[in-house]
């Protein structure tokens, strides 16, 4: 399905079997966590992520946290946050961090509030370019995917990726 950046192969992040299926479909390296999309900042708690005041302040510069906020993002940004919950090992893959993105798109955020957090790695097998349309995604995954959502041609680029520390310090991991 189209995300706010590129096509993704998505599934419920809180369903371990779904997450493992996506890793198998993509032939993704098992040590690499996937980006997770959320519909609202309050959903971080479902992922055992609790923000410091400094982190909340910094996120305002990267995410449109309130529906009434002006869109201040120049580019979709995924934020790596600490997650030490061993029950979520299948998500953080031993890194004890999760990469989270709060999309700007109101319709995508609404969908995410209905589904809960979704893992959303790019729609491609490991090592191949991301699908830019449904035809290319079907070439990659054929009938092994339950459903395809056509969003037309998408030639976007992956999100910016930052690490946000508890003290509010930021490391840029992918610009």
Secondary structure, DSSP 8 states (H G I E B T S, - for coil): -B-SSSBEEEEETT-HHHHHHHHHHHT--TT---EEEESSGGGGGGGT----HHHHHHHTTTS--STTS----SS-EEEEEE---GGGHHHHTTSSEEEEEE-S-HHHHHHHHHH--EEEEESS-TTS---SSHHHHHHHHGGGSS-------------EEEEE-TTS-EEEEE-
